[in-house]
Amino acid sequence: MNKGWLLVSFLMIWPYFIKSQTFWDQHGAIIQSDTSLPNIYLCFTGHDYADGFELVLSVLDSFAIKASFFLTGDFIRNQPKLTQSIIDQKHYLGIHSDQHLLYNDWEDRNILLIAPELIKEDIENNLAELAEFGVFHAPIWMPPYEWYNKQVTEIALELGLTAVNFSPGTRSNADYTTPKMKNYLSSEDIYQSIISFEEKEGMNGFHLLIHPGVSPDRVDKFYYRLSELIEYLKSKGYRFQSFRDYLIPKND
């Protein structure tokens, strides 16, 4: 594991976050990037399921869009071909914890459910899986369940990792829900939440999270509407960037 590369990467991107109109939450994660520019950051996470990844990659390729993927160690071990495809298509590839452990209590996120040293080990194991694919330059990560506190982000920061999370305001992150869940949302409801938010607030610098793999109990897969969503957002003048654009020179 080349931790030196991670620290160098963090030092390279830190001035960008300080100077730009970038928003952090109270727990130490970036929740919206430079709002002075009409860029949207499509974010995809992967752990248990992989049903929609090939479709998502195909759609992104058809639009020549680069996105950001955050994968657990379990996903990488179980889906090496998909992992390699993400790398080959030059999307940003970061970590999402090794085993998708719930670090914090749902009711009181200040309570850690995992000892700090085990959280660090879980993160390091995920980084080691990326290293097996030659990826050492991945200083931006998304915590498991998108649920964390400042202690978790500081543990990762010691490893040279800056946390990001989805931007609040839309319901795109509810696309994992199934009809049996109380918080279930249909794909149409999710789509309309994005349209409504964009019309009222705008989405400059927005981190839009979509799950390409969801339970088979949900047959209404939101990722089927990715192409439609991209078309709409492009018509509103947005560009699409990945977190890789912070790290790699433009002529790469």
N, C-alpha and C positions, 0 to 999 in steps of 0.2 A: 504494500500500500504506500503510495507516494504522497504523504501528507503535506510535503513541501509544496507540491503543485496546488493543493487545495488552498493553502494559506496565500500563496502568490495570487491565485485567482480571486480570492476574497478581497485582497488589497487592491487589485485592479478594478473591481467593480464598485468598491465602496464609495469613491468620489462621485460616481454617477448617481448613486442613490441619494447622496447628500445634496448635490446641486439641483437635481431635477425635482419636479413636483410629484414626489413619490410619497405614498401614504403607508404608514405602519399601524398595526393594531397594538393594543396595550400589552400584548404578550410577546412582542418582538418579531412578528412576521410582516413581510411586505404584502399588502392586500390590494394595492393598485400602483402601477408603474406610472411613468411620466405622463401626467394628465394634460400637458401642453401639446401633445401629439396625438393624432387620430389612429393610434395603434391598439389593437386588441390581441391579447395573448391567450390563445387556445391552449388549455391545459387538460391533459388526460392522465388518469391514474389507473394502475392495474395491480390486481392481487389474485382473487379467486377465479375470476372468469375472463375469458378471452374471446368471446363470441363475435364482438364487433370490431376487433382491431384491424383485420384485413380490410374491411370496408372503410374504416376511418382513414387508414393509410392510403387507400386508393383515392378517396375523395380529396384528401390533402394534396396528393400528387397531381390530380387533375386540375387543381387550382394553383399549382406551384406555390403552396403555402407550407411554411415551416412552423411546427408547433412544439410544445413542450410535454414530454412524457415523464411521469414519475412512477417508477415500478418498484415493487417489493422484491426482496431477495427470492422469496418463494416463486413469484411470477417469473423472474429471470431464469431460475433453475428449471421451471416447468415449461417455459416457452422460449427456448433459446433461438429458434428461427425468427419469431416475431421480434425479439430483442435485437437481433442482428439486422432485421429489416428497418427498424427505427434508426439504428446507427447508420446503415447504408444510405438512407434517405436524408441524412444530415439534420434530423430533428434534434432538439435538445433532449438529453436523457439524464435524468436525475433520480435520486432515491426517494423511497416512500416508507422506509423502515424495512427491516429484513423479514419479519413475520407478521406485520400488520397488527402489532400489539396495541392495546388500548392503554396509553400511557397515563391518562388522567381520568378521574372520576367524572361521569356524565353530569352529576348533580352539582358537584363542586370541583371545578377544574383545577383549583389550587391543591387538591389532594392527588399526589402521585400514587398510581396503582403498581408501578414498577420502580424498583430501586434505581437511583441515578446511574450506578455503575452498570446495571443491566441495560438501561436505555442506551448508554454509550456503546456497549457491546453490540446491541441490536443494530444501531446505526453503522458501526464499523463493519459488521458482517454484510450489510447491504452494499456498502462501498466496495467491499472485497469482491462481491459478485460483479459489480460494474468493471472492476479491474480485470476480471477474467476475460472481458470483452475488449480490453485495451482502453477503457474509459477511466481516465484519472482526473479529468478536467471537468468536474461536476459540482461546483460549490453552491448551487441553489437546490434546495430540497423542499418537499411538501410532507409535513408530518402525517402519520397514519390517522385515518378518520377525520383529517383536517381539524384535529382537536388536541390542544396542547396548552401549556402555560409558559411563563417566562423562564422558568427553570429548565424546561425542555429545550427551548430555543437557545438558551445559554450553553447547555451541554453540547448542542450541535455546533454552536459558534466556536467553542474550544477546538473543534475538529475542522474549523475553516468553512463551516456551512451556514449559509443564510437561509432562513425559512421564508417560504411564500405560502399564501393561501388564496382561495378564490375571493374575488371582490364581492362584497355583500350587495344585495339589491334585487337579484334575479333568483329564480328557483332552479337553475340548471343543475345544481348539485343534488336535487331531489330525484334525478333520473334513475337512481338505483332502487327506488321504492317499489314495492309490489302491492297488488290490490288488497292484500290482507292487512297491510300496515295502516295505522291511523293517519299517518302523514303522506299517504299515497297521492301522487299527482300524475295526471295523464301527460303524455307528450305534448298535446295541444295546450294544456294549461302552462306547461313549462315554456313552450315556445312563445306564448302570448305574454308571459311574464318578462321575457327578454325584450320583446318588441315594445311593451309598455314602458319598461324602464329606460330603454334607449330614447324613446320619444320625449320622456319627461326630464331625464337627467343627462343623457349622453353617455358614451362609454369609452372615452379617451383613457388609455392606459389600463383598461379593464382586464382582469384575469377571469376568463370564462371557463369553468370546470365542467367537463363532460366525462361520463364513465363509459368506456367502450366495451366493458364487460359487466353484465348484470345477471341477476338470478333468472333462470329459465321460467320462474313464476311470473316474471314481467314479460309479456309478449309485445307490449307497446314500447318498443325500444326507441329512445330519443335519438340515438345516433343515426337512425335512418333519416332524420331530418337535418343532418349536418350540412349537406349540400345546399338545401333550401335556405338554411340560416346564413351560411356564408354568402350566398347570392344577395340576400337582403342587406346584410351588413356592408358588403362591398358597394351596394347601391346607395348607401348612406355616406359613403366616402371613407370608410375605415380601411386601414391596411392591417395585415396580420404579421406578427413577429413572434419569435421564440426567445426564450431566455438565452439561447445560444448566441443571439445577436449581441448580447452584452459582453461575451467572452471571446468571440472569434472575429478576427479582422474581416471587413466586408469583402475583401478580394479573395477570401479563402474558398 
